[in-house]
Amino acid sequence: MAKKKSYSAKDIEVLEGLEPVRKRPGMYIGNTNEEGLHHLVNEVLDNSIDEVVSGHAKNISFYYAKDKSITIRDDGRGIPIDFHPK
């Protein structure tokens, strides 16, 4: 393989929005197998527990369906959807 003579900013692929997560999920969850799925479920459940502990929620429900889908709900503040000023 021949060495490339130059390397500049135009050689870097810029990913925007959720594109980096979709393209390289392992960078964000550790791996893409069952262990990574468990990590994601734990993160969501931990966020719900944090809402209860901080007094912003009173209820958490966890539902594991026959099709192996998981639903976690709480009555907390949710995730802000407005744009951050920075």
Rosetta blueprint (number, residue, H / E / L):
1 M L
2 A L
3 K L
4 K L
5 K L
6 S L
7 Y L
8 S L
9 A H
10 K H
11 D H
12 I L
13 E L
14 V L
15 L L
16 E L
17 G L
18 L L
19 E H
20 P H
21 V H
22 R H
23 K H
24 R L
25 P L
26 G H
27 M H
28 Y H
29 I H
30 G L
31 N L
32 T L
33 N L
34 E H
35 E H
36 G H
37 L H
38 H H
39 H H
40 L H
41 V H
42 N H
43 E H
44 V H
45 L H
46 D H
47 N H
48 S H
49 I H
50 D H
51 E H
52 V H
53 V H
54 S L
55 G L
56 H L
57 A L
58 K L
59 N L
60 I E
61 S E
62 F E
63 Y E
64 Y E
65 A L
66 K L
67 D L
68 K L
69 S L
70 I E
71 T E
72 I E
73 R E
74 D E
75 D L
76 G L
77 R L
78 G L
79 I L
80 P L
81 I L
82 D L
83 F L
84 H L
85 P L
86 K L
